[in-house]
Amino acid sequence: MKSDTTLKHEGFQALRAKLDPVELERFIVLLKRESFDYTKWRKNIFEDNSIEELAEKADQFSQGLD
C-alpha cells in the first residue's frame, strides 16, 4: 500500500496531466466546498455505461500503463 504522501503526490500528477493549473485549483476548491461523498460519487459515475463499455475503457487504460 502506498503512503499518504505518495498517493497525494501521484494524484496531483494525474490531475496535472489532464487539467491546466486553473482547472486543477478549481477542482480542489469544488471538492473542499461541497460535502463530497466519494463512495456515492463512485457508484454513480459509470451508471450510464454498459459492462462492455466499462471493460473497453479498462482495457484502454491498462494498455496506456505500459
N, CA, C and O atoms as a printed pandas DataFrame, in Angstrom:
     atom_number atom_name residue_name chain_id  residue_number  x_coord  y_coord  z_coord
0              1         N          MET        A               1    0.846   -1.176    0.000
1              2        CA          MET        A               1    0.000    0.000    0.000
2              3         C          MET        A               1    0.892    1.240    0.000
3              4         O          MET        A               1    1.908    1.303    0.692
4              5         N          LYS        A               2    0.482    2.212   -0.791
5              6        CA          LYS        A               2    1.247    3.458   -0.898
6              7         C          LYS        A               2    1.010    4.325    0.330
7              8         O          LYS        A               2   -0.054    4.283    0.948
8              9         N          SER        A               3    2.019    5.104    0.664
9             10        CA          SER        A               3    1.863    6.042    1.778
10            11         C          SER        A               3    0.928    7.174    1.362
11            12         O          SER        A               3    0.702    7.395    0.172
12            13         N          ASP        A               4    0.390    7.886    2.344
13            14        CA          ASP        A               4   -0.483    9.022    2.058
14            15         C          ASP        A               4    0.238   10.067    1.212
15            16         O          ASP        A               4   -0.342   10.632    0.285
16            17         N          THR        A               5    1.500   10.320    1.533
17            18        CA          THR        A               5    2.284   11.316    0.792
18            19         C          THR        A               5    2.446   10.905   -0.663
19            20         O          THR        A               5    2.280   11.728   -1.564
20            21         N          THR        A               6    2.766    9.648   -0.896
21            22        CA          THR        A               6    2.929    9.149   -2.263
22            23         C          THR        A               6    1.613    9.221   -3.016
23            24         O          THR        A               6    1.580    9.633   -4.175
24            25         N          LEU        A               7    0.543    8.827   -2.371
25            26        CA          LEU        A               7   -0.773    8.857   -3.005
26            27         C          LEU        A               7   -1.167   10.285   -3.390
27            28         O          LEU        A               7   -1.662   10.515   -4.494
28            29         N          LYS        A               8   -0.951   11.241   -2.486
29            30        CA          LYS        A               8   -1.262   12.640   -2.802
30            31         C          LYS        A               8   -0.410   13.133   -3.972
31            32         O          LYS        A               8   -0.912   13.795   -4.880
32            33         N          HIS        A               9    0.870   12.808   -3.939
33            34        CA          HIS        A               9    1.778   13.243   -4.998
34            35         C          HIS        A               9    1.349   12.674   -6.350
35            36         O          HIS        A               9    1.282   13.408   -7.336
36            37         N          GLU        A              10    1.063   11.389   -6.401
37            38        CA          GLU        A              10    0.659   10.757   -7.658
38            39         C          GLU        A              10   -0.709   11.263   -8.115
39            40         O          GLU        A              10   -0.951   11.406   -9.313
40            41         N          GLY        A              11   -1.605   11.534   -7.158
41            42        CA          GLY        A              11   -2.911   12.082   -7.505
42            43         C          GLY        A              11   -2.789   13.450   -8.149
43            44         O          GLY        A              11   -3.441   13.726   -9.156
44            45         N          PHE        A              12   -1.958   14.309   -7.575
45            46        CA          PHE        A              12   -1.750   15.634   -8.163
46            47         C          PHE        A              12   -1.092   15.535   -9.536
47            48         O          PHE        A              12   -1.422   16.305  -10.437
48            49         N          GLN        A              13   -0.175   14.603   -9.700
49            50        CA          GLN        A              13    0.451   14.410  -11.012
50            51         C          GLN        A              13   -0.594   14.004  -12.047
51            52         O          GLN        A              13   -0.577   14.497  -13.174
52            53         N          ALA        A              14   -1.501   13.106  -11.667
53            54        CA          ALA        A              14   -2.550   12.662  -12.584
54            55         C          ALA        A              14   -3.470   13.815  -12.942
55            56         O          ALA        A              14   -3.848   13.971  -14.103
56            57         N          LEU        A              15   -3.832   14.623  -11.955
57            58        CA          LEU        A              15   -4.695   15.772  -12.224
58            59         C          LEU        A              15   -3.985   16.785  -13.123
59            60         O          LEU        A              15   -4.592   17.334  -14.042
60            61         N          ARG        A              16   -2.708   17.030  -12.860
61            62        CA          ARG        A              16   -1.955   17.979  -13.683
62            63         C          ARG        A              16   -1.834   17.515  -15.128
63            64         O          ARG        A              16   -1.728   18.333  -16.041
64            65         N          ALA        A              17   -1.848   16.198  -15.334
65            66        CA          ALA        A              17   -1.744   15.665  -16.694
66            67         C          ALA        A              17   -3.011   15.950  -17.495
67            68         O          ALA        A              17   -2.963   16.006  -18.724
68            69         N          LYS        A              18   -4.141   16.132  -16.817
69            70        CA          LYS        A              18   -5.417   16.339  -17.501
70            71         C          LYS        A              18   -5.958   17.760  -17.397
71            72         O          LYS        A              18   -6.755   18.177  -18.237
72            73         N          LEU        A              19   -5.541   18.503  -16.388
73            74        CA          LEU        A              19   -6.099   19.827  -16.145
74            75         C          LEU        A              19   -5.005   20.888  -16.178
75            76         O          LEU        A              19   -3.863   20.632  -15.798
76            77         N          ASP        A              20   -5.370   22.077  -16.637
77            78        CA          ASP        A              20   -4.396   23.163  -16.538
78            79         C          ASP        A              20   -4.408   23.673  -15.094
79            80         O          ASP        A              20   -5.299   23.300  -14.330
80            81         N          PRO        A              21   -3.452   24.508  -14.699
81            82        CA          PRO        A              21   -3.355   24.926  -13.293
82            83         C          PRO        A              21   -4.626   25.557  -12.727
83            84         O          PRO        A              21   -4.968   25.320  -11.568
84            85         N          VAL        A              22   -5.325   26.353  -13.526
85            86        CA          VAL        A              22   -6.553   26.996  -13.048
86            87         C          VAL        A              22   -7.643   25.949  -12.819
87            88         O          VAL        A              22   -8.344   25.989  -11.808
88            89         N          GLU        A              23   -7.782   25.017  -13.754
89            90        CA          GLU        A              23   -8.783   23.955  -13.601
90            91         C          GLU        A              23   -8.472   23.075  -12.397
91            92         O          GLU        A              23   -9.377   22.660  -11.674
92            93         N          LEU        A              24   -7.200   22.794  -12.187
93            94        CA          LEU        A              24   -6.794   21.985  -11.044
94            95         C          LEU        A              24   -7.172   22.675   -9.736
95            96         O          LEU        A              24   -7.694   22.041   -8.819
96            97         N          GLU        A              25   -6.910   23.959   -9.659
97            98        CA          GLU        A              25   -7.266   24.723   -8.458
98            99         C          GLU        A              25   -8.781   24.743   -8.263
99           100         O          GLU        A              25   -9.267   24.566   -7.146
100          101         N          ARG        A              26   -9.525   24.957   -9.345
101          102        CA          ARG        A              26  -10.996   24.951   -9.250
102          103         C          ARG        A              26  -11.505   23.601   -8.767
103          104         O          ARG        A              26  -12.424   23.540   -7.949
104          105         N          PHE        A              27  -10.915   22.514   -9.268
105          106        CA          PHE        A              27  -11.312   21.168   -8.870
106          107         C          PHE        A              27  -11.123   20.980   -7.360
107          108         O          PHE        A              27  -12.008   20.467   -6.676
108          109         N          ILE        A              28   -9.984   21.392   -6.860
109          110        CA          ILE        A              28   -9.705   21.257   -5.428
110          111         C          ILE        A              28  -10.682   22.095   -4.606
111          112         O          ILE        A              28  -11.195   21.627   -3.590
112          113         N          VAL        A              29  -10.940   23.324   -5.033
113          114        CA          VAL        A              29  -11.884   24.186   -4.327
114          115         C          VAL        A              29  -13.280   23.563   -4.323
115          116         O          VAL        A              29  -13.969   23.586   -3.304
116          117         N          LEU        A              30  -13.696   23.007   -5.464
117          118        CA          LEU        A              30  -15.013   22.372   -5.539
118          119         C          LEU        A              30  -15.133   21.211   -4.558
119          120         O          LEU        A              30  -16.160   21.051   -3.898
120          121         N          LEU        A              31  -14.084   20.406   -4.467
121          122        CA          LEU        A              31  -14.112   19.271   -3.539
122          123         C          LEU        A              31  -14.178   19.733   -2.091
123          124         O          LEU        A              31  -14.879   19.138   -1.272
124          125         N          LYS        A              32  -13.449   20.791   -1.782
125          126        CA          LYS        A              32  -13.429   21.284   -0.403
126          127         C          LYS        A              32  -14.725   22.012   -0.038
127          128         O          LYS        A              32  -15.161   21.969    1.112
128          129         N          ARG        A              33  -15.337   22.676   -1.013
129          130        CA          ARG        A              33  -16.529   23.465   -0.758
130          131         C          ARG        A              33  -17.747   22.579   -0.518
131          132         O          ARG        A              33  -18.551   22.843    0.376
132          133         N          GLU        A              34  -17.873   21.537   -1.317
133          134        CA          GLU        A              34  -19.040   20.667   -1.229
134          135         C          GLU        A              34  -18.802   19.558   -0.213
135          136         O          GLU        A              34  -17.671   19.139    0.037
136          137         N          SER        A              35  -19.905   19.101    0.359
137          138        CA          SER        A              35  -19.780   17.894    1.158
138          139         C          SER        A              35  -19.729   16.771    0.140
139          140         O          SER        A              35  -20.725   16.474   -0.519
140          141         N          PHE        A              36  -18.579   16.154    0.014
141          142        CA          PHE        A              36  -18.296   15.219   -1.072
142          143         C          PHE        A              36  -18.225   13.808   -0.528
143          144         O          PHE        A              36  -17.399   13.505    0.334
144          145         N          ASP        A              37  -19.097   12.940   -1.037
145          146        CA          ASP        A              37  -19.099   11.536   -0.651
146          147         C          ASP        A              37  -18.518   10.739   -1.817
147          148         O          ASP        A              37  -19.223   10.429   -2.778
148          149         N          TYR        A              38  -17.232   10.411   -1.725
149          150        CA          TYR        A              38  -16.551    9.726   -2.813
150          151         C          TYR        A              38  -17.227    8.405   -3.150
151          152         O          TYR        A              38  -17.357    8.059   -4.324
152          153         N          THR        A              39  -17.658    7.662   -2.133
153          154        CA          THR        A              39  -18.272    6.357   -2.374
154          155         C          THR        A              39  -19.546    6.507   -3.205
155          156         O          THR        A              39  -19.759    5.748   -4.150
156          157         N          LYS        A              40  -20.385    7.469   -2.863
157          158        CA          LYS        A              40  -21.619    7.706   -3.615
158          159         C          LYS        A              40  -21.286    8.169   -5.036
159          160         O          LYS        A              40  -21.903    7.713   -5.998
160          161         N          TRP        A              41  -20.320    9.063   -5.165
161          162        CA          TRP        A              41  -19.911    9.564   -6.477
162          163         C          TRP        A              41  -19.411    8.415   -7.350
163          164         O          TRP        A              41  -19.758    8.321   -8.527
164          165         N          ARG        A              42  -18.593    7.545   -6.758
165          166        CA          ARG        A              42  -18.016    6.432   -7.488
166          167         C          ARG        A              42  -19.095    5.469   -7.974
167          168         O          ARG        A              42  -18.993    4.926   -9.074
168          169         N          LYS        A              43  -20.127    5.257   -7.161
169          170        CA          LYS        A              43  -21.205    4.351   -7.555
170          171         C          LYS        A              43  -21.976    4.898   -8.750
171          172         O          LYS        A              43  -22.473    4.127   -9.571
172          173         N          ASN        A              44  -22.078    6.218   -8.857
173          174        CA          ASN        A              44  -22.895    6.833   -9.905
174          175         C          ASN        A              44  -22.125    7.221  -11.162
175          176         O          ASN        A              44  -22.741    7.464  -12.199
176          177         N          ILE        A              45  -20.810    7.285  -11.100
177          178        CA          ILE        A              45  -20.044    7.837  -12.221
178          179         C          ILE        A              45  -20.169    7.000  -13.496
179          180         O          ILE        A              45  -20.130    7.547  -14.598
180          181         N          PHE        A              46  -20.318    5.690  -13.360
181          182        CA          PHE        A              46  -20.383    4.828  -14.536
182          183         C          PHE        A              46  -21.774    4.244  -14.775
183          184         O          PHE        A              46  -21.916    3.285  -15.534
184          185         N          GLU        A              47  -22.802    4.809  -14.137
185          186        CA          GLU        A              47  -24.130    4.214  -14.230
186          187         C          GLU        A              47  -24.700    4.195  -15.640
187          188         O          GLU        A              47  -25.565    3.369  -15.932
188          189         N          ASP        A              48  -24.247    5.074  -16.523
189          190        CA          ASP        A              48  -24.766    5.110  -17.890
190          191         C          ASP        A              48  -23.972    4.244  -18.855
191          192         O          ASP        A              48  -24.252    4.242  -20.054
192          193         N          ASN        A              49  -22.981    3.503  -18.349
193          194        CA          ASN        A              49  -22.154    2.644  -19.200
194          195         C          ASN        A              49  -22.546    1.181  -19.026
195          196         O          ASN        A              49  -22.869    0.731  -17.927
196          197         N          SER        A              50  -22.509    0.456  -20.134
197          198        CA          SER        A              50  -22.737   -0.986  -20.064
198          199         C          SER        A              50  -21.456   -1.656  -19.567
199          200         O          SER        A              50  -20.395   -1.033  -19.528
200          201         N          ILE        A              51  -21.564   -2.915  -19.194
201          202        CA          ILE        A              51  -20.385   -3.659  -18.736
202          203         C          ILE        A              51  -19.355   -3.771  -19.860
203          204         O          ILE        A              51  -18.149   -3.777  -19.611
204          205         N          GLU        A              52  -19.841   -3.858  -21.097
205          206        CA          GLU        A              52  -18.929   -3.937  -22.242
206          207         C          GLU        A              52  -18.148   -2.628  -22.403
207          208         O          GLU        A              52  -16.947   -2.643  -22.676
208          209         N          GLU        A              53  -18.843   -1.494  -22.230
209          210        CA          GLU        A              53  -18.173   -0.193  -22.327
210          211         C          GLU        A              53  -17.141   -0.029  -21.218
211          212         O          GLU        A              53  -16.044    0.477  -21.456
212          213         N          LEU        A              54  -17.491   -0.456  -20.012
213          214        CA          LEU        A              54  -16.549   -0.366  -18.899
214          215         C          LEU        A              54  -15.336   -1.251  -19.139
215          216         O          LEU        A              54  -14.207   -0.854  -18.850
216          217         N          ALA        A              55  -15.568   -2.457  -19.670
217          218        CA          ALA        A              55  -14.456   -3.368  -19.963
218          219         C          ALA        A              55  -13.537   -2.766  -21.016
219          220         O          ALA        A              55  -12.315   -2.872  -20.907
220          221         N          GLU        A              56  -14.110   -2.137  -22.030
221          222        CA          GLU        A              56  -13.305   -1.498  -23.076
222          223         C          GLU        A              56  -12.479   -0.345  -22.500
223          224         O          GLU        A              56  -11.299   -0.207  -22.819
224          225         N          LYS        A              57  -13.096    0.479  -21.656
225          226        CA          LYS        A              57  -12.367    1.581  -21.024
226          227         C          LYS        A              57  -11.232    1.054  -20.142
227          228         O          LYS        A              57  -10.135    1.612  -20.134
228          229         N          ALA        A              58  -11.504   -0.018  -19.405
229          230        CA          ALA        A              58  -10.472   -0.603  -18.547
230          231         C          ALA        A              58   -9.328   -1.145  -19.377
231          232         O          ALA        A              58   -8.162   -0.991  -19.011
232          233         N          ASP        A              59   -9.655   -1.781  -20.500
233          234        CA          ASP        A              59   -8.621   -2.318  -21.391
234          235         C          ASP        A              59   -7.767   -1.192  -21.972
235          236         O          ASP        A              59   -6.540   -1.291  -22.009
236          237         N          GLN        A              60   -8.418   -0.125  -22.424
237          238        CA          GLN        A              60   -7.685    1.021  -22.973
238          239         C          GLN        A              60   -6.774    1.644  -21.914
239          240         O          GLN        A              60   -5.633    2.010  -22.196
240          241         N          PHE        A              61   -7.298    1.759  -20.690
241          242        CA          PHE        A              61   -6.497    2.325  -19.613
242          243         C          PHE        A              61   -5.274    1.457  -19.321
243          244         O          PHE        A              61   -4.160    1.964  -19.184
244          245         N          SER        A              62   -5.493    0.147  -19.227
245          246        CA          SER        A              62   -4.372   -0.740  -18.879
246          247         C          SER        A              62   -3.305   -0.760  -19.971
247          248         O          SER        A              62   -2.121   -0.926  -19.678
248          249         N          GLN        A              63   -3.713   -0.595  -21.215
249          250        CA          GLN        A              63   -2.738   -0.542  -22.312
250          251         C          GLN        A              63   -1.879    0.724  -22.225
251          252         O          GLN        A              63   -0.721    0.721  -22.643
252          253         N          GLY        A              64   -2.442    1.790  -21.686
253          254        CA          GLY        A              64   -1.708    3.044  -21.529
254          255         C          GLY        A              64   -0.733    3.040  -20.376
255          256         O          GLY        A              64    0.058    3.974  -20.244
256          257         N          LEU        A              65   -0.760    2.011  -19.528
257          258        CA          LEU        A              65    0.137    1.950  -18.385
258          259         C          LEU        A              65    1.529    1.447  -18.730
259          260         O          LEU        A              65    2.458    1.592  -17.935
260          261         N          ASP        A              66    1.678    0.866  -19.891
261          262        CA          ASP        A              66    2.993    0.316  -20.279
262          263         C          ASP        A              66    3.998    1.381  -20.553
263          264         O          ASP        A              66    5.143    1.078  -20.888
